[in-house]
Amino acid sequence: MQFELLATAAKMALMLGIFILGVAPIMLWVERRMSAFMQDRPGPNRLGPLGLVQGVADAVKFMFKEDVTPAGADKPLYLMAPALALIPALSTYVVIPFGPDLTVSGKTIPLIVSTGGAGVLIFLALSSLGVYSLITAGYASDNKFSLLGGIRAAAQLISYELALTVAVLAALIPAGSFYLPDVVAYQQKHVWMVIPQAIGFLVFLIAMFAETNRLPFDLPEAESELIAGFHTEYGAMRFATFFMGEYISMTALSMLCVTLYFGGWTLPWVHLTGWLGAIVGLAALFGKVSLFMLFYVWVRWTFPRFRYDQLMRLGWKVLLPLAILNLLAVAVATLAGWFPGVG
Amino acid sequence: METAIFLIFAALALGSALMVVTHKSPVYATMSLVVTLFSLAVMFVLLGAPFIGALQVLVYAGAIVVLFLFVLMLLNISKEEHQQEGQTVHRWVALLGAGAFVGLVVPLLYRATQPRNAGALTEQFVSIREFARDLFTRYLLQFEIVGLLLLVAVVAATVVARKPPAAPSGAPGADSPVSEVEP
């Protein structure tokens, strides 16, 4: 019991440390430097080698800035909203596997924090709670632009969550399990799911951008029409918390995407076990997730923003039917035995 | 440890449920409802049914209550404004509903405490696979009926909500048949 608790705590610390807390400052730097590169300008390059320490300076600045609450704000909700952005995003990673089973002093430790059978459903349930931070922030700020942002966020997230969930379900069918290590094992044994389910992956990818409010779907905060949308009235560390929440949910969804469609922590034709396998697995997962994070930035600085009606039309009339068709096709194909290893 | 988690979330569920019915601001009441639903989901997980728990959060807290909030914000119901002093009819209807609810719950509680009904939870009972199999074989009819009910509700909502078509002169206005709902 004691041993298991300790192991779980260690796994949580590892995942939190590497993927979650490391990601915000690094991504801040990556995003600025990469956007600068794409726009042919230097970007922040003064502080430290290549400007790497800039993120630290920004964090310190945010912490010491005055924290202003608007006079008309609904104070408890206003103060709660940034925390609501962070908590669901921070907890979703528990169902992501990050390596093969380890054996330490005669005990087997699966390299995943939560071994419960509901697996990916826990991820979806927790990430669906993230929308409350946007809504409460919009409502509590006592600002019409914030309110509009909050309303947009509510509509957008619900619309795209449907398509996302249906795409995820289709990806689970061949492995026949909600438990993500089973999905990874299936992919390692047979084929990465992105190949038979390219359409499902496409739906997931698009919905992923909408779920994290990233361009081209950042309608809740569209600066040219809503100033900054739901976080217009937030400053200092509270604003930074929204930012961190966004980066962390980007990481979480990238992890889910990699796990469902790109073999998770496994590498093709590589079968390592023990500590070496764990380290390589973690590195592989990190590498794949990093590629997706770069993709996020790349898309952000490439595509213009959607119009709001286009966004809703895409979600309901294109993505959702596509996701359902994909689900049906996968179900039929699985029943017909076209997927390898399904009997 | 499980007892501690149970006690914490039981208290949270009861407290927030109380907030839902007593708080003056509709937004706070709705947010309390989220806490209630989440606490109940934790109960399901403690009972060994993580599937139900996850669905509870995913469907109710993650989608339905968001819609409640969405409507509240769209209508911009300001704080404490809609505190109508209850009309007597409302009170009687509410009392009747509460009485009917108690009448449903008490026999269930009684049944649940009878030792012969309180079988232990088995692996089979809580496994998602078995659950799905039961749903699509033994309870197929009920499942389909619920599905049909939801479909009817969706169609009805569409009919109620859509704008009357921009009628060409002389054509009937708002109450054209359902089949013309846009594809």
Interface residues (C-beta under 8 A of the other chain):
Chain A: D74 L77 G116 G117 A118 L121 I122 L124 A125 L126 S128 L129 V131 Y132 I135 T136 G138 Y139 L147 G150 I151 A154 A155 L157 I158 E161 T165 F178
Chain B: V27 Y28 M31 V34 F38 A41 V45 P50 F51 G53 A54 L55 Q56 V57 L58 A61 G62 A63 V66 L67 L69 F70 M73 L74 N76 S127 I128
